[in-house]
Amino acid sequence: MKFTRLRLSGFKSFVDPTELFIEPGLTGVIGPNGCGKSNLLEAMRWVMGENRPTSMRSSGMDDVIFNGSSSRPMRNNAEVTLVIDNTDRSAPAPYNEMETIEVSRRIEREVGSVYRINGRDVRQRDVQIFFADASTGSASPALVRQGQISILINQKPLARRAILEEAAGVGGLHQRRHEAELRLKAAETNMSRLDDVIAEIETQLQGLRRQARQAARYRNLSGYIRKAEALVFMLRWQSAQSISASSAVALDEVAKIVAERTERAAAASRAQVDAAASLPPLRDAEAAKGAALQRLIHERETLDAEEARAREEAQRMRQRVGQSEQDLGRERGLEGDAQTALSALATEGSTLVDAATNAETELAAAEERARELSEALQEHERQFERLTAELAELNAKRSSFERTRENAAREVQRLSNGLAELAPRLEAAQSEQANAPDIRAAEEAVERARATITEMQALVETASSAKSEKSAAEAQAREPLDDIERRVQKLSAEAGALTDLLRPRGSDLWPPMIDSVRVTPGYEAALAATLGDDLSAPLDDAAPEHWRDLGDLEGAALPEGATPLAQFVNAPAALARRLNYTGVVERAQGVALQSQLRAGQRLVTKEGDLWRWDGFASSSEAPSQAAIKLEQRNRLEAVERDLTVAKSERADIFAKYSAAKAETAAAEEGLREADRNLRASQSAVMSAQDTATRVARAVAERASRLASLEADQRRLTETLETARASESAASHELAQLPDSAVLATNLNDARAVTLESRAGSAEAAGALSTLKRATAARNARLAAIADEANRWTAR
């Protein structure tokens, strides 16, 4: 094996693709320490299949990839290719047709290595065997590395054997032998494991048979369950149908209730309109009550003012009482001077008496004046209150009528808008009602689908009965088929065993003559005693020992009472002499007739006793392999005939079973088809019922919506008419009301007159009060003068 080139890329220090040419002769690499000389030898050993990191001076195989430097980034893969010159055709046989062989190994970081020979992926073992066949490799002593010389010198003789084997070129054979031994051990392990697996599989087979029986029971029970489920679904369907009917009745009742409630709502709307019509009189009464309330409030305010004046008068009286007490004290203080003033008092008393006489006349005139002004004031106040009440009542009526008219106008506008909005909805509802689907058609579709279900159920029952009958017929036909199958297998096994016994290995070269002999049953022992081991001799002249056909031999006849064995045996002509010269007799005759035998003649019994012409006799008790073989031959023929008959019967029974099975399959398919049709019919019924329900619901909803919209239209129309009438009545009432400006002017005049009357009355009351006070003061003064005069007089 001649290496020509070594190509490295990313291997250790060879980061860039580098190619080393190994020229004929001596090729050397010279360089300082650390330049990578050892890396070249390690690259060759690595590409040859070395897989130990320590041999590569690394802790892991990924360390052979360039790990980067200060100026170069690390690589993720490395590849080494070794080019071999094979022009002398010395390479191993699989690669000997190629003049150049390239062996490469590529490694990716954290992935692993890939080997190729001439671009085709191979195993590491293939690469190692390739180099081992060439008496080299990664562990070859020819690759001398540092310290290996001392290792070779110190090795034991057994270890040095590898050098001799490599020199002899049998290293690849040893590796293949080692691999073959490993495979044989693995095969032995697999065989022992196979026995365990067979035992386990037999256990599993028993479980599977049990599971098969359970599956058969499950299949039968599943049929019953499906029938029960079908019955349950039928009952549910009937229940749902009854519920649907009751729901339809309930829907009719609810529709009636809705219509009744709609009528009630219309009646309530009419009652509302009537109540709205009765509101104006109530509002008039409210205005009258409001005017009366205003009048009462005004009277209360007047009384409150009178009460305040009375309180002021009482306060003044209290002040006067205090003043009187002060005067009394002062008079008492002046009591000493009273005597001196008696004369003046007398003069003053006469003067006051004269003034009192004139004051009474003035006081009576003032009282009359005050009474007249008070009566006029009361009359003016009553007139003012009446005008105030009339104005308040007028304003209340006007406000009530205006509110009524405004409310009626807003109600008219709202109802008009409602009617305008309701019109398109009513038209749409009428159009929907006119285009409503046909309920009758949907109900007829439901009835047709139900009739189809009834027909499909009858078909399913018929198909189920037919399937049960065909299954029973198939099971009935299966039993004789199983019996005949067991019989055929038994006969086939027996025929095979007899064939193996009667036709041992190698018998095809010279078939024994026994294969051509047919003996009447019962005479096997007689023929075996006659021929013995000669039955195994062939008829072929090329055989070392064989039978030859010499024709019939004319000679003495058999003794009287002996029947030639040829009458019971159908054999080749070569056995004619032996069979014709052998007679079949009873056991008791054999001994007596033996002496009458001529040369070559024999006597035999059916049991296998033999008497020969030369005096030899053999009992039937002696074992005879020939007799056994003949019996086995006859048994084989009988078995083959029985086997042929059994196979014919099996074919007939299998044809019947196949027909029954086909009928069962057809019945099952018919049952499945009937089931599918039944399910389709049930789905059609459910779909038709859903359609009928949706149609009925849609028709009812449309009728209800149309009735509701019509009722709303009637209610809005009636309410609109009522609102318009109320608006017109309010406008008429407003037009009939008097002008409030005139009442306001009269009220202002009455207010001015009342104020003037109040001022005059207050002035007259003030003057009257002044006169009364003056009169009272004079009277008091007179009384005081009289008292003082009396006191002074008493003193």
ABEGO torsion letter per residue (X at the ends): XBBABBBBBGBEABABBBBBBBBBEBBBBBEBBGAGAAAAAAAAAAAAGBABAAAAGBABAAAABBAEBAABBBBABBBBBBBBBAAAGABBAAAAABABBBBBBBBBBGAEBBBBBGGBBBBAAAAAAAAAAAGBEAABAABBBBGAAAAAAABBAAAAAAAAAAAAGAAAAAAAAAAAAAAAAAAAAAAAAAAAAAAAAAAAAAAAAAAAAAAAAAAAAAAAAAAAAAAAAAAAAAAAAAAAAAAAAAAAAAAAAAAAAAAAAAAAAAAAAAAAAAAAAAAAAAAAAAAAAAAAAAAAAAAAAAAAAAAAAAAAAAAAAAAAAAAAAAAAAAAAAAAAAAAAAAAAAAAAAAAAAAAAAAAAAAAAAAAAAAAAAAAAAAAAAAAAAAAAAAAAAAAAAAAAAAAAAAAAAAAAAAAAAAAAAAAAAAAAAAABBBAAAAAAAAAAAAAAAAAAAAAAAAAAAAAAAAAAAAAAAAAAAAAAAAAAAAAAAAAAAAAAAABBBGAAABBBAAAABBBBBGAAAAAAAAAEAAAABBABAABABBBBBAEBBBBBBBBBGBBBAAAABBBBAAAAAAAAABBBBBAAAAAAAAAABBBGBBBBBAAGBBBBAAGBBBBAABBBAAAAAAAAAAAAAAAAAAAAAAAAAAAAAAAAAAAAAAAAAAAAAAAAAAAAAAAAAAAAAAAAAAAAAAAAAAAAAAAAAAAAAAAAAAAAAAAAAAAAAAAAAAAAAAAABBBAAAAAAAAAAAAAAAAAAAAAAAAAAAAAAAAAAAAAAAAAAAAAAAAAAAAAAAX
